[in-house]
Amino acid sequence: MSTFVLIPGAGGTAWYWSHVVPLLQEAGHQAVAVDLPGDDESAGLAEYTSLVVEAIGEHHTVVLVAQSLGAFTAPLVCEKASVGELVLVNAMIPVPGETPGAWWDNTGWAAAQQSAAKAHGYSIEFDTDTYFLHDVPPKIAAEGEPHQRPEGNAAFESVCSFTAWPSIPMRVLSGRGDRFFPLDFQRRIARERLGIEPDVVPGGHLLSLANPEGVAQYLLRG
């Protein structure tokens, strides 16, 4: 039996993993989704890391899973807790010393996002429906509305002060239909920063809401 500890992306709501956690539990594993205070301007990556480390506690055989912005917390957790495997999902993959706020320009995200929008015929201007909810079932999107909160500046200004990625098994999972972090962009960043070729499943940026079964099956493959 493994313990899956799941880090959400911007906003920090543990609800993001609510359709994946039961599938992992039904398969006989433990699964803990960590709620992070995304809208707290006094809480940055250090505070997020402490909360995830606390959630791991005495668990062993931990699989740490991080969505999007959560990838900035993941390497810091790996330096402080016993993690057996790391999985990054539609991830903002950092380099040591980077801030989430600097990541966008450092990676060339804007050009990649706009190029993909023009190629696939949707607006280059961000809106939630076009970039996040386009493939999330309406019932799930409505279910999530009370859980949404903005991500404050504290995390984006925090330095990801890890030394190196851990020498443990690592996987990168990308959504084929991610409009916010287009697949070609994710592939380039994963290769450049981790030397890893992402695995791909159907779904957009909110992959665990658009395709929870695909995410759970991927995590369970180990």
ChimeraX attribute file (.defattr): number of C-alpha atoms within 10 A of each C-alpha:
attribute: neighborCount
match mode: 1-to-1
recipient: residues
	/A:1	10
	/A:2	18
	/A:3	21
	/A:4	27
	/A:5	23
	/A:6	27
	/A:7	31
	/A:8	25
	/A:9	25
	/A:10	21
	/A:11	20
	/A:12	24
	/A:13	23
	/A:14	17
	/A:15	19
	/A:16	25
	/A:17	22
	/A:18	16
	/A:19	18
	/A:20	23
	/A:21	22
	/A:22	16
	/A:23	18
	/A:24	22
	/A:25	15
	/A:26	9
	/A:27	12
	/A:28	12
	/A:29	15
	/A:30	17
	/A:31	20
	/A:32	20
	/A:33	21
	/A:34	23
	/A:35	19
	/A:36	25
	/A:37	22
	/A:38	24
	/A:39	20
	/A:40	15
	/A:41	12
	/A:42	12
	/A:43	17
	/A:44	23
	/A:45	25
	/A:46	16
	/A:47	15
	/A:48	25
	/A:49	24
	/A:50	16
	/A:51	17
	/A:52	25
	/A:53	22
	/A:54	13
	/A:55	16
	/A:56	23
	/A:57	11
	/A:58	10
	/A:59	15
	/A:60	15
	/A:61	13
	/A:62	21
	/A:63	23
	/A:64	25
	/A:65	23
	/A:66	25
	/A:67	28
	/A:68	19
	/A:69	25
	/A:70	26
	/A:71	25
	/A:72	31
	/A:73	27
	/A:74	30
	/A:75	25
	/A:76	25
	/A:77	23
	/A:78	21
	/A:79	16
	/A:80	12
	/A:81	19
	/A:82	18
	/A:83	24
	/A:84	18
	/A:85	19
	/A:86	24
	/A:87	21
	/A:88	24
	/A:89	31
	/A:90	29
	/A:91	23
	/A:92	23
	/A:93	25
	/A:94	26
	/A:95	18
	/A:96	15
	/A:97	13
	/A:98	19
	/A:99	20
	/A:100	24
	/A:101	15
	/A:102	13
	/A:103	16
	/A:104	13
	/A:105	11
	/A:106	12
	/A:107	18
	/A:108	12
	/A:109	18
	/A:110	14
	/A:111	13
	/A:112	18
	/A:113	21
	/A:114	19
	/A:115	13
	/A:116	22
	/A:117	18
	/A:118	11
	/A:119	8
	/A:120	10
	/A:121	8
	/A:122	14
	/A:123	13
	/A:124	16
	/A:125	10
	/A:126	14
	/A:127	10
	/A:128	9
	/A:129	11
	/A:130	15
	/A:131	22
	/A:132	19
	/A:133	18
	/A:134	19
	/A:135	21
	/A:136	20
	/A:137	13
	/A:138	11
	/A:139	8
	/A:140	13
	/A:141	17
	/A:142	11
	/A:143	11
	/A:144	15
	/A:145	9
	/A:146	9
	/A:147	13
	/A:148	15
	/A:149	14
	/A:150	13
	/A:151	19
	/A:152	18
	/A:153	17
	/A:154	17
	/A:155	28
	/A:156	20
	/A:157	15
	/A:158	18
	/A:159	18
	/A:160	24
	/A:161	17
	/A:162	20
	/A:163	12
	/A:164	12
	/A:165	18
	/A:166	16
	/A:167	9
	/A:168	11
	/A:169	12
	/A:170	17
	/A:171	19
	/A:172	22
	/A:173	23
	/A:174	28
	/A:175	27
	/A:176	19
	/A:177	20
	/A:178	24
	/A:179	24
	/A:180	23
	/A:181	25
	/A:182	23
	/A:183	22
	/A:184	14
	/A:185	17
	/A:186	26
	/A:187	20
	/A:188	16
	/A:189	22
	/A:190	22
	/A:191	12
	/A:192	13
	/A:193	12
	/A:194	16
	/A:195	11
	/A:196	15
	/A:197	17
	/A:198	21
	/A:199	14
	/A:200	19
	/A:201	16
	/A:202	15
	/A:203	23
	/A:204	27
	/A:205	27
	/A:206	26
	/A:207	28
	/A:208	23
	/A:209	24
	/A:210	23
	/A:211	20
	/A:212	20
	/A:213	16
	/A:214	18
	/A:215	25
	/A:216	18
	/A:217	14
	/A:218	15
	/A:219	17
	/A:220	14
	/A:221	6
	/A:222	11
